[in-house]
Amino acid sequence: MVVLGAPGSGKTVLAVRFALDVLDGRGTGDPVPVVFRASTWQPDQQGLRQWLAAQLVAGYPALAADGPSGDILARELVAAGRVLPVVDGLDEMAAPTRSAAVWRLNTELDAGSPLLLTCRSSVYTEVVQGSDVLTSAAVVELQPLSFEEAAGFLVRTARPVRGPAGTRATAWDPVFDQVRRHPDTPTSSRLREILSLPLMVAMARAVYGDTGADPSELLRNPRFVAPMVLEQHLLDAFVPASFRTSTRWDGDDAVHWLRFLARHLERRGTRDLAWWELPEALPTPLRLLGPLLGLGMLVETVCVALWLSGRSAGLPVAAGAVLFGLCAGYALLVREGISLRRKVLLPLVGVIPLAVRIGWIQPDFVSEGEWIVSGGISDPALDWLTVGALYGLSAASGLAVVGVTTTPTPAMMPFAVRRRQRRASAQPWRLRRALGQGLSVGLLAGIVLGLGVALAAGGTAAGRAATSSADIPAWWIGTVHVYEESPGELFGSALLFGLTGGLSLGLVAGFAAGLHRWLGAPVDTSRTSSPLDSLRSDRKTGLIRGFLVLAVAWFSALSAEIWVPQGAGIAVAVCLPIGLITPTLSAWGRLLIARLWLCAAGRLPWRLMSFLNEAHERGVLRQAGAVYQFRHARLQEQLASDRAAQSA
């Protein structure tokens, strides 16, 4: 069935009511109606069943589990006809893809397959003229409200006033009386046309029903020369009217913030206002590195304060170098879709030059605490920069091994998810699998990284030692105690240190990675009670994850010291910061950085979730699980348009 109608005629409401009514009368074995937003489909690149399965997994993560046939449950349900697709908003798809969508529906659906599709009447007409109709589908068109139905609703819900004879009346009564007496005038025809749409009736009720504003301006104001202008007026006035009684938020500020959110959604081509996607509104560098830069600035401030109090000047230099190495490594290694091979080999691109520098300044001679290299005394600032950048790059490699992503989604602790008893038995197996995956990746990355550092640093140090004897000042000989290692000893110690350090690092990072993977179950955003609930769940999960990874890294490093004592210190130094960084890189941590930036720019309030919750309570937003949506697509479009800003 295809359901057509004008914008604001109630197509989405009908689709949702249809799904709820089918669920109420659904029998055993009947397909389950699910509402899908057509705007998320790219039919020129994605088949119908593939898209339906992907959307089911996105909304219901449990359906990503393996089914009886070995495929994931979502694809099995779609293939077996157990899902009744309710595809809402064909008109919201990009114009070139609408015809492809109808072609996909005609070719991939069987003759008896159930489907409900909604679309604007004018858009569907263009699709039919340019391609084909939806084969064997009944087409119904929502009829406009009658004037008397709309007028009766507005009068019943308006604030009562005392009429001329002491009877109950409303501010709408003289307006509707004039329309009834002069139905054919341009102003009356314009108002009758606007009030035929349920959305505009709701807007008129919000703007004039309880505010004390006089609706007679709808007939008198010369600006309203066309129905479109009158429609824009009602949409523009809706948000200020909704916040008129708010004691926390100014109406003008609310309009400004909601306009920014509407533009953000329009740029992304979506109707879902998901709090974990708000960092996408930041400039590209901040979107990728914002949490690390924020944490790094905090550490750098502490190091500068220590330097000013008399500590070593190397502290702020080293902190800056660590931040640089961490950001560079994170940008290279934690991108979505990067292969395991690249995660293992890319760090060597930066590590080998730094390891060569370490080998270059490797002390050949030690005397009275002063480090001597052939050619003169080493530059301490350069050493701080070298070691700091290597440390930051190593920590970024640890983040890649742990499985931190640049686009996190809300998570919750796995033991907080309610499961049936038969699913609870799978928890030990899930923990074993997570630890096995983490250790395999961690050991591989640690050994490759340690071997690369050992060969580069040891080879360079051995080469410098082989040519350094002739450079010893004559006056040193016999005047001070000099200790010299042979080139072979330097290379052997570097190789042993690199391999044991890599092994220790791999063990600790791998165990932390397995724990991090196990301690994160994706939140079912469609079943979450509210966006705030999903935010709190992710915040708690991120903090617990960080604390446990920190504790496990410390304990594992102490245990590793028994087996690989030379590398345990490296493992501690590299892996402990991961426990502090991972909460910052969670969905909650990224939102925190986004709020700091967007609030400072005046684009959003600091108490963002409280503002969105009040906008929901006042009817500006509606809630769909863990996301908000504007009450109607027309409201989002109007707030995002340039006309809305000009009228303000």
ROPAMI-683167 format. One line per 3 residues: number of its first residue (from 1); for each residue y, x, z of C-alpha. Coordinates in nm, 2 decimals, padded with zeros to 4 digits. Layout:
N
NUM> Y/X/Z; ... .
//
This chain:
648
1> 00.00/00.00/00.00; 00.35/00.12/-00.08; 00.63/00.00/00.14 .
4> 00.98/00.01/-00.01; 01.32/-00.06/00.13; 01.68/00.05/00.14 .
7> 01.80/00.33/00.38; 01.80/00.19/00.73; 01.58/-00.11/00.64 .
10> 01.31/-00.02/00.90; 01.04/00.15/00.69; 00.96/00.41/00.95 .
13> 00.95/00.15/01.23; 00.71/-00.05/01.02; 00.49/00.25/00.96 .
16> 00.47/00.32/01.33; 00.41/-00.04/01.42; 00.14/-00.06/01.15 .
19> -00.04/00.25/01.30; -00.02/00.10/01.66; -00.15/-00.24/01.54 .
22> -00.44/-00.09/01.36; -00.53/00.12/01.66; -00.53/-00.20/01.88 .
25> -00.77/-00.37/01.65; -00.98/-00.06/01.55; -01.35/-00.09/01.58 .
28> -01.61/00.18/01.63; -01.63/00.40/01.32; -01.31/00.27/01.16 .
31> -01.06/00.54/01.04; -00.78/00.64/01.28; -00.43/00.58/01.15 .
34> -00.21/00.89/01.17; 00.16/00.90/01.07; 00.24/01.21/00.84 .
37> 00.59/01.31/00.74; 00.59/01.35/00.36; 00.87/01.62/00.39 .
40> 00.61/01.87/00.53; 00.40/01.85/00.21; 00.43/02.08/-00.09 .
43> 00.20/01.91/-00.34; 00.26/02.17/-00.61; 00.10/02.43/-00.38 .
46> -00.12/02.23/-00.14; -00.39/01.97/-00.20; -00.38/01.64/-00.02 .
49> -00.68/01.70/00.20; -00.57/02.05/00.28; -00.22/01.92/00.38 .
52> -00.36/01.64/00.60; -00.60/01.88/00.78; -00.31/02.13/00.84 .
55> -00.09/01.86/00.98; -00.37/01.74/01.21; -00.42/02.09/01.35 .
58> -00.04/02.13/01.40; -00.02/01.80/01.59; -00.36/01.82/01.76 .
61> -00.46/02.19/01.82; -00.81/02.09/01.95; -00.90/01.98/01.60 .
64> -00.90/02.35/01.50; -01.23/02.39/01.67; -01.55/02.43/01.47 .
67> -01.72/02.11/01.37; -02.09/02.04/01.32; -02.10/02.16/00.96 .
70> -01.92/02.49/01.05; -01.58/02.39/00.91; -01.29/02.30/01.15 .
73> -01.29/01.94/01.29; -00.97/01.84/01.11; -01.11/01.91/00.76 .
76> -01.44/01.74/00.85; -01.26/01.43/00.97; -01.04/01.41/00.65 .
79> -01.34/01.47/00.42; -01.55/01.20/00.60; -01.27/00.94/00.56 .
82> -01.22/00.91/00.94; -00.84/00.94/00.90; -00.61/00.67/00.76 .
85> -00.30/00.85/00.63; 00.03/00.68/00.69; 00.26/00.89/00.48 .
88> 00.62/00.82/00.57; 00.92/00.92/00.36; 00.83/01.01/00.00 .
91> 01.20/01.00/-00.06; 01.25/01.29/00.19; 01.05/01.53/-00.03 .
94> 01.23/01.76/-00.28; 01.29/01.56/-00.60; 01.08/01.79/-00.82 .
97> 00.77/01.75/-00.60; 00.76/01.37/-00.57; 00.59/01.32/-00.90 .
100> 00.33/01.59/-00.81; 00.27/01.41/-00.48; 00.19/01.08/-00.66 .
103> -00.03/01.27/-00.90; -00.22/01.43/-00.61; -00.26/01.09/-00.44 .
106> -00.40/00.93/-00.76; -00.64/01.21/-00.83; -00.76/01.31/-00.48 .
109> -00.80/00.96/-00.33; -01.10/00.74/-00.41; -01.04/00.39/-00.52 .
112> -01.12/00.24/-00.18; -00.94/00.50/00.03; -00.68/00.34/00.26 .
115> -00.32/00.47/00.25; 00.02/00.35/00.35; 00.32/00.51/00.18 .
118> 00.69/00.44/00.25; 00.98/00.53/00.02; 01.33/00.42/-00.06 .
121> 01.33/00.16/-00.34; 01.56/00.35/-00.57; 01.37/00.68/-00.53 .
124> 01.03/00.51/-00.60; 01.17/00.36/-00.92; 01.27/00.71/-01.04 .
127> 00.93/00.84/-00.96; 00.75/00.56/-01.15; 00.98/00.61/-01.45 .
130> 00.92/00.98/-01.45; 00.55/00.99/-01.38; 00.32/00.71/-01.27 .
133> 00.27/00.44/-01.01; 00.03/00.48/-00.72; -00.29/00.34/-00.88 .
136> -00.44/00.02/-00.73; -00.17/00.00/-00.46; 00.01/-00.31/-00.36 .
139> 00.38/-00.27/-00.34; 00.59/-00.46/-00.08; 00.96/-00.44/-00.03 .
142> 01.14/-00.50/00.30; 01.39/-00.78/00.27; 01.74/-00.75/00.42 .
145> 01.83/-00.94/00.73; 02.01/-01.27/00.68; 02.36/-01.29/00.80 .
148> 02.28/-01.55/01.07; 02.00/-01.33/01.21; 02.23/-01.03/01.24 .
151> 02.51/-01.24/01.38; 02.29/-01.41/01.64; 02.16/-01.08/01.76 .
154> 02.51/-00.93/01.80; 02.64/-01.23/01.98; 02.35/-01.24/02.22 .
157> 02.38/-00.87/02.31; 02.76/-00.85/02.33; 02.97/-00.84/02.65 .
160> 03.07/-01.21/02.73; 03.43/-01.31/02.76; 03.59/-01.64/02.85 .
163> 03.68/-01.86/02.55; 03.98/-02.08/02.50; 03.81/-02.38/02.67 .
166> 03.65/-02.17/02.94; 03.32/-02.14/02.75; 03.13/-01.83/02.70 .
169> 03.24/-01.63/02.40; 03.22/-01.27/02.27; 03.45/-01.05/02.06 .
172> 03.22/-01.11/01.76; 03.28/-01.49/01.76; 03.61/-01.49/01.57 .
175> 03.48/-01.23/01.33; 03.18/-01.43/01.23; 03.38/-01.75/01.22 .
178> 03.61/-01.60/00.96; 03.31/-01.47/00.76; 03.16/-01.82/00.76 .
181> 03.48/-01.99/00.66; 03.56/-01.74/00.39; 03.22/-01.60/00.28 .
184> 03.33/-01.49/-00.07; 03.63/-01.27/00.02; 03.58/-00.89/-00.03 .
187> 03.59/-00.82/00.34; 03.34/-01.09/00.43; 03.10/-00.98/00.15 .
190> 03.13/-00.62/00.26; 03.05/-00.70/00.62; 02.76/-00.93/00.53 .
193> 02.61/-00.65/00.31; 02.63/-00.39/00.59; 02.48/-00.62/00.85 .
196> 02.18/-00.69/00.63; 02.04/-00.35/00.74; 01.87/-00.33/01.08 .
199> 02.01/00.03/01.14; 02.37/-00.09/01.08; 02.32/-00.38/01.31 .
202> 02.21/-00.14/01.59; 02.51/00.08/01.52; 02.75/-00.21/01.53 .
205> 02.60/-00.33/01.86; 02.64/00.02/02.01; 03.00/00.07/01.89 .
208> 03.14/-00.28/01.97; 02.89/-00.45/02.19; 02.96/-00.30/02.53 .
211> 03.26/-00.07/02.47; 03.54/-00.33/02.46; 03.64/-00.22/02.11 .
214> 03.76/-00.50/01.88; 03.52/-00.56/01.59; 03.79/-00.75/01.40 .
217> 03.90/-00.41/01.26; 03.59/-00.43/01.04; 03.77/-00.70/00.85 .
220> 04.13/-00.58/00.89; 04.12/-00.21/00.84; 04.21/-00.12/00.48 .
223> 04.01/00.21/00.50; 03.68/00.01/00.47; 03.72/-00.06/00.10 .
226> 03.35/-00.01/00.03; 03.02/-00.07/00.22; 02.95/00.31/00.22 .
229> 03.28/00.38/00.40; 03.21/00.11/00.66; 02.86/00.25/00.71 .
232> 02.99/00.60/00.76; 03.24/00.46/01.01; 02.97/00.30/01.22 .
235> 02.76/00.62/01.21; 03.05/00.84/01.31; 03.15/00.61/01.60 .
238> 02.80/00.57/01.73; 02.77/00.90/01.92; 03.11/00.88/02.10 .
241> 03.03/00.52/02.19; 02.69/00.62/02.33; 02.85/00.89/02.56 .
244> 03.15/00.68/02.66; 03.01/00.63/03.02; 02.86/00.97/03.06 .
247> 02.99/01.16/03.37; 02.85/01.49/03.26; 02.93/01.53/02.89 .
250> 03.25/01.47/02.70; 03.21/01.25/02.40; 03.39/01.49/02.16 .
253> 03.18/01.78/02.29; 02.86/01.58/02.24; 02.95/01.50/01.88 .
256> 03.03/01.87/01.82; 02.69/01.99/01.96; 02.49/01.72/01.79 .
259> 02.66/01.81/01.46; 02.54/02.16/01.50; 02.18/02.05/01.57 .
262> 02.19/01.81/01.27; 02.30/02.09/01.04; 02.03/02.32/01.18 .
265> 01.77/02.06/01.10; 01.91/01.99/00.75; 01.90/02.36/00.67 .
268> 01.53/02.38/00.79; 01.45/02.06/00.60; 01.29/01.89/00.90 .
271> 01.35/01.59/01.13; 01.19/01.75/01.43; 01.42/01.91/01.69 .
274> 01.18/02.15/01.85; 01.33/02.36/02.13; 01.11/02.66/02.04 .
277> 01.26/02.67/01.69; 01.62/02.68/01.80; 01.62/03.07/01.78 .
280> 01.60/03.02/01.41; 01.97/02.93/01.42; 02.06/03.28/01.53 .
283> 02.16/03.56/01.29; 01.86/03.74/01.15; 01.88/04.06/01.37 .
286> 01.91/03.85/01.68; 01.64/03.61/01.57; 01.40/03.90/01.55 .
289> 01.52/04.14/01.81; 01.73/03.93/02.05; 01.49/03.93/02.35 .
292> 01.44/04.30/02.32; 01.81/04.38/02.28; 01.89/04.16/02.58 .
295> 01.64/04.33/02.80; 01.74/04.67/02.67; 02.11/04.61/02.74 .
298> 02.02/04.52/03.10; 01.81/04.84/03.15; 02.09/05.04/02.98 .
301> 02.35/04.90/03.21; 02.14/05.01/03.51; 02.09/05.36/03.36 .
304> 02.46/05.40/03.30; 02.54/05.29/03.66; 02.29/05.55/03.79 .
307> 02.45/05.82/03.57; 02.79/05.73/03.70; 02.66/05.76/04.05 .
310> 02.56/06.12/03.99; 02.21/06.10/03.83; 02.10/06.28/03.52 .
313> 02.29/06.20/03.19; 01.95/06.19/03.02; 01.88/05.84/03.17 .
316> 02.11/05.64/02.94; 02.02/05.86/02.65; 01.65/05.81/02.71 .
319> 01.69/05.43/02.76; 01.88/05.40/02.43; 01.61/05.60/02.25 .
322> 01.33/05.39/02.40; 01.51/05.07/02.29; 01.55/05.21/01.94 .
325> 01.18/05.30/01.91; 01.08/04.97/02.06; 01.29/04.76/01.83 .
328> 01.19/04.96/01.52; 00.82/04.94/01.60; 00.84/04.57/01.69 .
331> 01.02/04.49/01.36; 00.74/04.67/01.17; 00.43/04.58/01.37 .
334> 00.47/04.22/01.50; 00.55/04.04/01.19; 00.35/03.73/01.10 .
337> 00.06/03.79/00.87; 00.05/04.17/00.90; -00.30/04.31/00.86 .
340> -00.49/04.50/01.13; -00.50/04.81/00.92; -00.12/04.82/00.89 .
343> -00.09/04.76/01.27; -00.30/05.06/01.33; -00.17/05.29/01.06 .
346> 00.21/05.21/01.05; 00.28/05.36/01.39; 00.17/05.70/01.26 .
349> 00.46/05.69/01.02; 00.70/05.73/01.31; 00.47/05.90/01.56 .
352> 00.37/06.20/01.34; 00.73/06.33/01.30; 00.80/06.28/01.66 .
355> 00.47/06.45/01.75; 00.58/06.74/01.53; 00.90/06.76/01.73 .
358> 00.70/06.77/02.06; 00.48/07.04/01.92; 00.79/07.23/01.81 .
361> 00.94/07.23/02.16; 00.60/07.29/02.33; 00.68/07.58/02.57 .
364> 00.51/07.91/02.48; 00.65/08.08/02.78; 00.74/07.96/03.13 .
367> 00.95/08.16/03.37; 01.12/08.04/03.69; 01.13/07.67/03.57 .
370> 01.31/07.75/03.25; 01.15/07.63/02.92; 01.17/07.89/02.65 .
373> 01.08/07.83/02.29; 01.09/08.08/02.00; 01.44/08.07/01.87 .
376> 01.61/07.98/02.20; 01.63/07.73/02.48; 01.53/07.36/02.38 .
379> 01.81/07.10/02.36; 01.75/06.86/02.65; 01.94/06.57/02.48 .
382> 01.72/06.61/02.17; 01.41/06.61/02.38; 01.52/06.29/02.56 .
385> 01.57/06.12/02.23; 01.24/06.24/02.09; 01.02/06.14/02.38 .
388> 01.22/05.82/02.44; 01.18/05.70/02.08; 00.81/05.79/02.08 .
391> 00.77/05.60/02.41; 00.94/05.29/02.26; 00.73/05.30/01.95 .
394> 00.41/05.33/02.15; 00.51/05.03/02.36; 00.57/04.83/02.04 .
397> 00.22/04.93/01.92; 00.10/04.79/02.25; 00.28/04.46/02.19 .
400> 00.12/04.44/01.84; -00.23/04.50/02.00; -00.16/04.24/02.27 .
403> -00.09/03.98/02.00; 00.28/03.90/02.06; 00.43/03.72/01.76 .
406> 00.78/03.68/01.63; 00.75/03.30/01.62; 00.58/03.19/01.94 .
409> 00.49/02.83/02.01; 00.47/02.66/02.35; 00.16/02.77/02.55 .
412> -00.01/02.67/02.87; -00.28/02.82/03.09; -00.63/02.75/02.96 .
415> -00.75/02.63/03.29; -00.47/02.38/03.31; -00.59/02.20/03.00 .
418> -00.79/01.89/03.08; -01.13/01.91/02.91; -01.45/01.73/02.93 .
421> -01.73/01.88/03.13; -01.91/01.99/02.81; -01.60/02.18/02.70 .
424> -01.56/02.35/03.04; -01.88/02.55/02.99; -01.72/02.72/02.69 .
427> -01.45/02.89/02.90; -01.66/03.20/03.00; -01.76/03.24/02.63 .
430> -01.39/03.21/02.53; -01.29/03.48/02.78; -01.57/03.71/02.66 .
433> -01.46/03.67/02.30; -01.09/03.73/02.38; -01.18/04.05/02.58 .
436> -01.41/04.17/02.30; -01.14/04.12/02.03; -00.87/04.28/02.25 .
439> -01.08/04.58/02.33; -01.19/04.64/01.98; -00.84/04.63/01.84 .
442> -00.70/04.83/02.14; -00.96/05.11/02.12; -00.91/05.14/01.74 .
445> -00.53/05.16/01.77; -00.54/05.39/02.07; -00.78/05.64/01.92 .
448> -00.60/05.65/01.58; -00.26/05.69/01.76; -00.39/05.96/02.00 .
451> -00.56/06.15/01.73; -00.25/06.15/01.51; -00.03/06.27/01.79 .
454> -00.29/06.54/01.89; -00.33/06.68/01.54; 00.05/06.68/01.47 .
457> 00.17/06.82/01.80; -00.12/07.06/01.85; -00.10/07.20/01.50 .
460> 00.27/07.25/01.53; 00.25/07.41/01.87; -00.03/07.64/01.77 .
463> 00.16/07.75/01.46; 00.48/07.82/01.66; 00.27/08.02/01.92 .
466> 00.11/08.23/01.65; 00.46/08.36/01.54; 00.64/08.36/01.87 .
469> 00.53/08.69/02.02; 00.76/08.90/01.80; 01.06/08.69/01.92 .
472> 01.02/08.78/02.29; 01.33/08.96/02.41; 01.24/09.31/02.52 .
475> 01.43/09.28/02.85; 01.19/09.00/02.95; 00.89/09.22/02.95 .
478> 00.81/09.35/03.29; 01.10/09.18/03.46; 00.96/08.83/03.51 .
481> 00.63/08.67/03.53; 00.54/08.54/03.18; 00.24/08.31/03.11 .
484> 00.13/08.27/02.75; -00.13/08.04/02.59; -00.31/08.14/02.28 .
487> -00.27/07.91/01.96; -00.63/07.80/01.99; -00.58/07.70/02.36 .
490> -00.26/07.51/02.27; -00.43/07.32/01.99; -00.74/07.25/02.20 .
493> -00.54/07.12/02.50; -00.33/06.90/02.27; -00.64/06.76/02.10 .
496> -00.81/06.69/02.43; -00.49/06.53/02.57; -00.44/06.32/02.26 .
499> -00.79/06.19/02.24; -00.82/06.11/02.61; -00.48/05.96/02.62 .
502> -00.56/05.75/02.32; -00.89/05.64/02.47; -00.72/05.55/02.80 .
505> -00.44/05.37/02.62; -00.69/05.18/02.40; -00.89/05.07/02.70 .
508> -00.59/04.95/02.91; -00.41/04.79/02.61; -00.73/04.63/02.49 .
511> -00.81/04.48/02.82; -00.45/04.36/02.86; -00.47/04.22/02.50 .
514> -00.79/04.02/02.58; -00.64/03.88/02.89; -00.32/03.79/02.71 .
517> -00.51/03.61/02.44; -00.72/03.42/02.69; -00.43/03.32/02.91 .
520> -00.26/03.12/02.63; -00.37/02.78/02.51; -00.14/02.61/02.26 .
523> 00.03/02.30/02.39; -00.06/01.98/02.22; 00.30/01.90/02.12 .
526> 00.20/01.55/02.01; 00.06/01.46/02.35; 00.31/01.63/02.58 .
529> 00.50/01.39/02.80; 00.84/01.54/02.72; 01.00/01.84/02.56 .
532> 01.11/01.96/02.91; 00.75/01.94/03.02; 00.64/02.17/02.74 .
535> 00.92/02.41/02.82; 00.83/02.43/03.18; 00.46/02.48/03.09 .
538> 00.55/02.77/02.85; 00.78/02.93/03.11; 00.52/02.92/03.38 .
541> 00.25/03.05/03.14; 00.48/03.33/03.02; 00.56/03.45/03.37 .
544> 00.19/03.43/03.49; 00.08/03.61/03.17; 00.33/03.89/03.23 .
547> 00.24/03.93/03.60; -00.14/03.94/03.53; -00.11/04.17/03.23 .
550> 00.11/04.40/03.45; -00.15/04.40/03.73; -00.45/04.44/03.50 .
553> -00.27/04.73/03.32; -00.21/04.91/03.65; -00.56/04.85/03.78 .
556> -00.72/04.95/03.45; -00.52/05.26/03.43; -00.63/05.36/03.78 .
559> -00.99/05.30/03.68; -00.94/05.49/03.36; -00.82/05.79/03.56 .
562> -01.18/05.84/03.69; -01.31/05.88/03.33; -01.01/06.01/03.14 .
565> -00.77/06.16/03.40; -00.55/06.34/03.14; -00.47/06.01/02.96 .
568> -00.43/05.77/03.25; -00.07/05.85/03.30; 00.01/05.78/02.94 .
571> -00.17/05.44/02.96; 00.03/05.35/03.27; 00.36/05.45/03.12 .
574> 00.30/05.26/02.79; 00.12/04.95/02.91; 00.31/04.86/03.23 .
577> 00.63/04.77/03.04; 00.42/04.53/02.82; 00.38/04.31/03.12 .
580> 00.76/04.30/03.17; 00.84/04.24/02.80; 00.58/03.97/02.71 .
583> 00.76/03.69/02.91; 01.08/03.78/02.73; 00.91/03.74/02.39 .
586> 00.76/03.40/02.48; 00.90/03.08/02.34; 01.08/03.02/02.66 .
589> 01.23/03.38/02.67; 01.35/03.35/02.31; 01.51/03.01/02.39 .
592> 01.69/03.18/02.68; 01.84/03.44/02.45; 01.93/03.18/02.19 .
595> 02.11/02.97/02.46; 02.31/03.27/02.57; 02.43/03.33/02.21 .
598> 02.48/02.97/02.10; 02.65/02.87/02.43; 02.89/03.17/02.41 .
601> 02.98/03.06/02.06; 03.04/02.70/02.18; 02.77/02.55/01.96 .
604> 02.55/02.41/02.24; 02.59/02.34/02.61; 02.42/02.58/02.86 .
607> 02.22/02.29/03.02; 02.07/02.22/02.68; 01.76/02.03/02.78 .
610> 01.96/01.80/03.02; 02.20/01.72/02.74; 01.91/01.64/02.49 .
613> 01.74/01.43/02.76; 02.06/01.22/02.81; 02.11/01.19/02.43 .
616> 01.76/01.05/02.43; 01.83/00.81/02.71; 02.14/00.69/02.53 .
619> 01.96/00.62/02.21; 02.10/00.90/02.00; 01.77/01.08/01.99 .
622> 01.42/00.96/02.00; 01.12/01.15/02.14; 00.80/01.23/01.96 .
625> 00.58/01.43/02.21; 00.74/01.77/02.26; 01.01/01.73/02.00 .
628> 01.32/01.52/01.97; 01.44/01.34/01.65; 01.76/01.18/01.56 .
631> 01.74/00.80/01.59; 01.74/00.77/01.21; 01.76/01.01/00.92 .
634> 02.09/00.86/00.81; 02.24/00.95/01.14; 02.12/01.31/01.11 .
637> 02.25/01.32/00.75; 02.59/01.18/00.85; 02.64/01.42/01.14 .
640> 02.54/01.72/00.92; 02.78/01.61/00.64; 03.12/01.76/00.58 .
643> 03.26/01.40/00.58; 03.17/01.37/00.94; 03.37/01.68/01.04 .
646> 03.67/01.57/00.83; 03.68/01.22/00.99; 03.67/01.38/01.33 .
//
